[in-house]
Amino acid sequence: DNGIVYVDGLPLEEDYINTPTNVREGMIFPMIVEENCIFVMGDNRNSSKDSRSPEIGLVDKREVLGKALFLMFPGTHRGQEKRDFGRIGAIE
């Protein structure tokens, strides 16, 4: 309700998020992530289609083909914002 994401009851420190997280995507929280699945969320949280949507839901680990290692070119929100080139670099 307050826009903070919790994992195992502890709030995540998400200094890369510009706005509180919207949970009104159709899933019911709190949620237990099933074994061998992952819950994914975009960093542009309130404009991302991710595991909060029933259309995506939990992702089976067998469907994960790789891992992002480097951000080459930051996007914008429908072309409405300036690109944040300070984000370019290795992804931790």
Buried (B, 14 or more C-beta within 10 A) or exposed (E): EEEEBEEEEEEEEBEEBEEBBEBEBEBEEEEEEEEEBEBBBEEBBBEBEBBBEEEBBBBEEEEEEEEEEEBEEBEEEEEEEEEEEEEEEEEE
